[in-house]
Each structure stands twice: as C-alpha cells, then as structure tokens.
Amino acid sequence: MEVLYFAWVRERIGLPKERVETSAVTVAELVEELKAREERYAAAFADLSALRVALDQELAEFDAPLAGVREVAFFPPMTGG
C-alpha cells in the first residue's frame, strides 16, 4: 500500500510517501511496524494523539481495518482560520 506523510510527520521521517508491504490488520498495527523500523519513525509516531489518519482519503481511527485499503495518510490535526 502507499503510505503518505504530511507536515512535521514528513519532516521527521524524511519522506513524503513510500510503498509499504505489511501484514498489519489495523492502522495501529501498521504504526507499530513502522515505529519498529528505525528511530525516525519512532519519533514521528511517538504521540498518536497528535496525529490523524486517512484511509483512501477518508478520515479514520487508528483501530480501523486495513483490508482493501490502497492509501494510508498520516498528518497532524488541521486547524481552521
């Protein structure tokens, strides 16, 4: 699946996107796999309350299933103005 990173998540990881092969069933499991890769991922995903996730461009929760999902995007909460 395609994993996209935005704003400070992208800055910490150093990539705007990447293709990921995963056995994760939920977003939370995917995050744990990514965190285990190396320190920059662990830093980016250290505080999940500071992150939002979208599955195929639809906002989702971290316990959402990944079955059939083609794109996962991680980003900080958006502020209006």
N, C-alpha and C positions, 0 to 999 in steps of 0.2 A: 504494500500500500504506500501511497505518497503521504509523507508527514511534513507539514509546513510549520515554520516557526516565525512569529512576528514580534516586532518591537524588541524589548530587552531580552526576550527568550532567544531570539535570533542572535543578538549580540553575545550572549553568554555561551551559546552553543557554537557560534561561528558559521552557521549555515542557514540559508533561507528555506531550504527544503532538502529532503532526501528520500530515497526509496528504502523501505524497511520490510524485511521478511520477519514475520512474527508468529508466534504460537499463542499470543495473548488472546483471551476471550473478551476482556473488557478494556476500556481506556485505562483504568487504574493498573491493570497488569502490564499494558504497553508502557506506561510511565515507569513502572518498576524495572522492566527490561532495559529501557533507555538509561535510567539512573545507574544501572549496573555497568554500563559500557565504559564510562570514564568520568572523571571529576567534573568536567564542564557540563555534562548532562545532569549530574547530581546537583550541581549549583543551580541550574535552570529550573529544576523540578523540586527544589528543597521545600517550598511552601506552596502547596496546591491551592490554598485559599486565595492566593494572589494570581491564579490562572483561570482562564476559561478554555473550553474546548468546543470545537465544532466538528461534526461528522458529516462529510459530504455537504458542507456549507450550511448545516443546521446546528444551532446551539444544542449542546448535550451535557450530561452529567458524567462524572468520572466513573460511575458504575455502569455506564451504557455499554451494551454489547457491540463488538466489532464485526460480527458476522455480516458479510456483504458490503462492508464499508470500503470505499476506494481512497478516500482522503480524510486525514485527521489534521486539524489545525490547532495549534496552541498559541494563546495570546493573552496579554493582561486585560483586565476589565476595561471596557470603553467608558469614557466619560463624555457627557454631553456639554454643550456650551452655546 
